[in-house]
């Protein structure tokens, strides 16, 4: 519950399930409670989600991200993410250790959350962590962890104009 919209938006980006703006309206409170109940089967370890929320709120930029998955919530360290790739029902997060995490979050929502952490939207389907770029060629970007993504040449140019050459 908050009177400040910017804090509510920040909380949602950093793992909150919902927020209620002051003054509290009975209908909004009821909807928020229903949302928590509906997420109960998804969020198996809500104490973990709350811990990540409070840790992120204490930092200038979020350090961890809660991704909802078919089996619950997966917490990922943002710096360990190589890329987010859009798929039909959400995104696949490619992690440095070779793991992938499928989430129902949209790539647009993720971009809003991680853009300040040096992520770059290369295409509508691909959001790269520039901290994990190793080599940029004419139309490919080679990432730490051995991943390689084909990228339109004009977007390669945009990255180089904005950020120069790796490492970032």
Beta strands, then each sheet from edge to edge (+ up, - down):
strand 1: 64-69
strand 2: 72-77
strand 3: 81-87
strand 4: 90-95
strand 5: 100-103
strand 6: 119-123
strand 7: 126-129
strand 8: 133-136
strand 9: 140-143
strand 10: 148-150
sheet 1: 1+ 2-
sheet 2: 5+ 4- 3+ 7- 6+
sheet 3: 8+ 9- 10+
end
